Amino acid sequence: MASLATAEACDTNGALLSSGDLRVLQPVFQIYGQRRAFSGPIATLKAFEDNVLIRELLETRGEGRVLVIDGGSSTRCALVGGNLGQLAQNNGWAGIVVNGCIRDVDEINSCDIGVRALASHPQKSNKKGNGEKHVLIHVAGTLIRDGEWLYADSDGILISKTELSI
C-alpha cells in the first residue's frame, strides 16, 4: 500500500478536517517498528492492562489493517511486546497504535510493521480476557470507529471516515 504523507493530506483535505471526517490525533505517541509510515482500515479494541483480546485479534489475518487499542492511557504495564509484534507482522497487519505502553522495544523495532505507543514499560499486562473488540474508542482526543482509516507517518496520525486518495 502506498503511503500518504499526513501533512499533505491535511493541506489538501481542509473541508474534511473542518467537517470532522478527517481528524488528527494529539501528538502523544512514540514511533516504533520498521515502518515509519503505514495506513489501513482500523480494527478497534478497548483493553485496560490486559492483552488477551489483543493476541486474539492479532492471531487473525490482518489484511493490511491497523489495530488501534484504547488502553486507557495506562503507563503501569505493557499491552504489546515482541511476540505480539512478530505475530502482527506474520499475519499481515500494517500496524498497531497503543494508547498505553509496549515492551521488548528492540524486538518490536525489528518487526516490519508500524507501531505507535505512549511509552515503553518492562512489566507485562494481566491475562484475564477483559476488554471489548470492534467498539467505539476514545484515543488521543479523538473518537475512533471500527472500519475507519488510519494514516501514520513521522509527522503524526490521521483518522479518516473513508479511505483517502493518494
PyMOL commands that set and color helices and strands:
alter all, ss='L'
color gray80, all
select helices_A, chain A and resi 6-12+14-19+52-58+82-90+105-109
alter helices_A, ss='H'
color red, helices_A
select strands_A, chain A and resi 22-24+30-32+38-46+66-70+78-80+95-102+114-120+132-133+137-139+142-144+149-153+156-160
alter strands_A, ss='S'
color yellow, strands_A
deselect
rebuild
show_as cartoon
